[in-house]
């Protein structure tokens, strides 16, 4: 089994909006300081 490169891992990642992740963790939206839609 070959080791995947960083770019292969990044391209295969399921990117979700940070608000969605925060909501699942119980973090209120006003506690976020987003840098774009996914970070």
N, C-alpha and C positions, 0 to 999 in steps of 0.2 A: 504494500500500500504506500503510495507516494504522499509526501507531505504537501498540502496545498500552500500556495503562495498567499501573501497578504491580500493581494488584489482579488484572488479567487474566493477567499473567505468573505471579503467585503462585498463582492458582487452577489454572493449567494445569501447574504443576510436579509432577513425580513424586516424592513424599515417601517417603524410605526410612529405616528405623531407622539411627541413627548407628553402632550396632555392626556392621551389615552393611557400611557404607562403610569403617569402620576395618579390618575383617577383610580386605577386598579390597586395602587399602593396606599391610597387614602391621603394623598398629598393635594391640598387645595391649589387651584389654578393661580391664585394670587401669591403663592409661595414660589412660583417658578420664575426664573430669569432665562427665558429661551434665547438661543442663538440660532435662529432659523426654525423650521417647522419640526425637525427631527432631533434636535440636540438640546 
